Amino acid sequence: MFAVECMRHGHEVSFPLMDSSIYDCIVDTGDRLIRVQIKSTTKLPDKHHTTVHCRLQNSKSDYSIDKVDFFAVWVEYYKGFFVFPNIGEMQSVRLSPVGKHKDFFNNFAFDL
């Protein structure tokens, strides 16, 4: 779904040939190449938050800023992607289209 959305926004998408690549795809915006790690969550907001929690890293992953430029997180509850820059050392994130990360909701312009 992520690649299709990127192409709908005029970007070219490439995928690494090896499963061991730290990023899932490369997006060519015409101006730059962006390494993207794609995640998804089917979690719902809990009763204390209006946001959906998503884990970005685990003990096996190293998504440092020199290896991954952006995260793209599909949030099933909101039926959309949050596309945001990797700022390094992010373990998890809470996402909402009306919250702190609202500017990243369906951000296929890859704005920083």
Secondary structure, DSSP 8 states (H G I E B T S, - for coil): -HHHHHHHTT-EEE--SSTT-SSSEEEE-SS-EEEEEEEEE-----TT-SSEEEE---TT----TTT-SEEEEEEGGGTEEEEEE--SS--EEEE-TTSTTGGGBT-TT---
